Amino acid sequence: MTLKLLEIDPETDFPDISRCMFESHETPVQPFFQAFFPTHGHGDQAREDAIAEGAARLRSWHTEDPTSYWQKVVDTSTGHIAGAALWNICKEDPFAEGHQMEVTWFPNDKSRHFVEQFLQIYEEPRARVGRRPQVYLFILFTHPNYRRQGAAQQCLNWGMNKADEMGVEMFLDSTPVGKPLYEANKFHVIEKTVIIPQVDNPDEKWKEAEKKIGHPTWWLMWRPVRGHYEEGVTMKPWEKN
Ligand SMILES: CC(C)(COP(=O)(O)OP(=O)(O)OC[C@H]1O[C@@H](n2cnc3c(N)ncnc32)[C@H](O)[C@@H]1OP(=O)(O)O)[C@@H](O)C(=O)NCCC(=O)NCCS
């Protein structure tokens, strides 16, 4: 079996990418995923609807965002997608014009407010320190059937080469599951965030969303220009002056 890194075809690949992404975040179950790609309701049909909505949304995000770059890792013996990555290749400060996503994937009630606040807390550390051109890793997953065979590493190698070619920094927000991969690649932790949205008098919709998504932990991780980080020596551009 060979795992090959390829560009995606945006016309045809998103349904398979979405399914692979769901299955990848179900083993182990990662409740944070529900904030981005929720399953509303229970049972097989609800899950299929969520996968289809995910595919449509990934496609429109990709089409509407000029920084978006998707790649897939394919098992060449079967043609199956083994994993994929979504990068934002930012030639300018990605936060220059503000950056607020409309959370259309939750109904317009307090569950949406929960997720809006969730995303603000999630994005705040990078919006504070990452105000320069950069390569940002937004989504990365490998299907459970293909773990520890270098699929994610192939994607990451591409991203590191791209950043070196552009002469820019890299950022990513790591889950506990992703952290060993990034540590193995010498990414440096900038800060840890536990996401706890707050509201006075939470209603049932807020509480439902909170129960489903929980209070996940994230690490903002950084790779300086050309990748070599040395504590006390490497300059952190956001600490200048
Ligand atoms: C994190 C994830 C993408 C890793 O994918 P993968 O294809 O299995 O990773 P690779 O085989 O390319 O691993 C490369 C190196 O990273 C490190 N690594 C990866 N997974 C690891 C794990 N579970 N434990 C310890 N080290 C790990 C190892 O150093 C590994 O090299 P080695 O296998 O030679 O020791 C995969 O586990 C996944 O999809 N998880 C669910 C989705 C998710 O959480 N994505 C990350 C969001 S930040």
The ligand as an SDF file (V2000), in Angstrom:
LIG
                    3D

 48 50  0  0  0  0  0  0  0  0999 V2000
   -3.2810   13.5390   14.7950 C   0  0  0  0  0  0  0  0  0  0  0  0
   -3.3850   12.7000   13.5270 C   0  0  0  0  0  0  0  0  0  0  0  0
   -3.7490   13.6330   12.3680 C   0  0  0  0  0  0  0  0  0  0  0  0
   -2.0480   12.0110   13.2480 C   0  0  0  0  0  0  0  0  0  0  0  0
   -2.1470   11.3630   11.9870 O   0  0  0  0  0  0  0  0  0  0  0  0
   -1.1930   10.1470   11.5220 P   0  0  0  0  0  0  0  0  0  0  0  0
   -1.3120   10.0490   10.0360 O   0  0  0  0  0  0  0  0  0  0  0  0
   -1.5220    8.9370   12.3040 O   0  0  0  0  0  0  0  0  0  0  0  0
    0.2390   10.6830   11.9390 O   0  0  0  0  0  0  0  0  0  0  0  0
    1.6600   10.2160   11.2950 P   0  0  0  0  0  0  0  0  0  0  0  0
    1.6440    8.7390   11.0390 O   0  0  0  0  0  0  0  0  0  0  0  0
    1.9620   11.0770   10.1210 O   0  0  0  0  0  0  0  0  0  0  0  0
    2.6340   10.5580   12.5120 O   0  0  0  0  0  0  0  0  0  0  0  0
    3.8690   11.2260   12.3470 C   0  0  0  0  0  0  0  0  0  0  0  0
    4.5550   11.3230   13.6990 C   0  0  0  0  0  0  0  0  0  0  0  0
    3.7630   12.0910   14.6170 O   0  0  0  0  0  0  0  0  0  0  0  0
    3.8440   11.5020   15.9340 C   0  0  0  0  0  0  0  0  0  0  0  0
    2.5200   10.9410   16.3000 N   0  0  0  0  0  0  0  0  0  0  0  0
    1.4250   10.8750   15.5260 C   0  0  0  0  0  0  0  0  0  0  0  0
    0.3810   10.3280   16.2110 N   0  0  0  0  0  0  0  0  0  0  0  0
    0.8560   10.0420   17.4320 C   0  0  0  0  0  0  0  0  0  0  0  0
    0.2760    9.4560   18.5870 C   0  0  0  0  0  0  0  0  0  0  0  0
   -1.0200    9.0650   18.6120 N   0  0  0  0  0  0  0  0  0  0  0  0
    1.0500    9.3060   19.6890 N   0  0  0  0  0  0  0  0  0  0  0  0
    2.3400    9.7000   19.6900 C   0  0  0  0  0  0  0  0  0  0  0  0
    2.9590   10.2540   18.6070 N   0  0  0  0  0  0  0  0  0  0  0  0
    2.2130   10.4270   17.5030 C   0  0  0  0  0  0  0  0  0  0  0  0
    4.8780   10.3980   15.8260 C   0  0  0  0  0  0  0  0  0  0  0  0
    6.1410   10.9950   16.0610 O   0  0  0  0  0  0  0  0  0  0  0  0
    4.7390    9.9910   14.3770 C   0  0  0  0  0  0  0  0  0  0  0  0
    5.8950    9.3610   13.8670 O   0  0  0  0  0  0  0  0  0  0  0  0
    6.1120    7.7710   14.1170 P   0  0  0  0  0  0  0  0  0  0  0  0
    4.8200    7.0920   13.7910 O   0  0  0  0  0  0  0  0  0  0  0  0
    7.2260    7.4480   13.1640 O   0  0  0  0  0  0  0  0  0  0  0  0
    6.4800    7.6320   15.5610 O   0  0  0  0  0  0  0  0  0  0  0  0
   -4.4800   11.5780   13.6840 C   0  0  0  0  0  0  0  0  0  0  0  0
   -4.2600   10.9090   14.9010 O   0  0  0  0  0  0  0  0  0  0  0  0
   -5.9130   12.0940   13.6580 C   0  0  0  0  0  0  0  0  0  0  0  0
   -6.4910   12.2990   12.6070 O   0  0  0  0  0  0  0  0  0  0  0  0
   -6.5450   12.2980   14.8240 N   0  0  0  0  0  0  0  0  0  0  0  0
   -7.9490   12.7390   14.8790 C   0  0  0  0  0  0  0  0  0  0  0  0
   -8.1770   14.1230   14.3070 C   0  0  0  0  0  0  0  0  0  0  0  0
   -7.3320   15.1790   15.0190 C   0  0  0  0  0  0  0  0  0  0  0  0
   -7.3560   15.3060   16.2410 O   0  0  0  0  0  0  0  0  0  0  0  0
   -6.5700   15.9440   14.2380 N   0  0  0  0  0  0  0  0  0  0  0  0
   -5.6050   16.9030   14.7690 C   0  0  0  0  0  0  0  0  0  0  0  0
   -6.2290   18.2140   14.9860 C   0  0  0  0  0  0  0  0  0  0  0  0
   -5.0640   19.3560   15.7070 S   0  0  0  0  0  0  0  0  0  0  0  0
  1  2  1  0
  2  3  1  0
  2  4  1  0
  2 36  1  0
  4  5  1  0
  5  6  1  0
  6  7  2  0
  6  8  1  0
  6  9  1  0
  9 10  1  0
 10 11  2  0
 10 12  1  0
 10 13  1  0
 13 14  1  0
 14 15  1  0
 15 16  1  0
 15 30  1  0
 16 17  1  0
 17 18  1  0
 17 28  1  0
 18 19  1  0
 18 27  1  0
 19 20  2  0
 20 21  1  0
 21 22  1  0
 21 27  2  0
 22 23  1  0
 22 24  2  0
 24 25  1  0
 25 26  2  0
 26 27  1  0
 28 29  1  0
 28 30  1  0
 30 31  1  0
 31 32  1  0
 32 33  2  0
 32 34  1  0
 32 35  1  0
 36 37  1  0
 36 38  1  0
 38 39  2  0
 38 40  1  0
 40 41  1  0
 41 42  1  0
 42 43  1  0
 43 44  2  0
 43 45  1  0
 45 46  1  0
 46 47  1  0
 47 48  1  0
M  END
$$$$
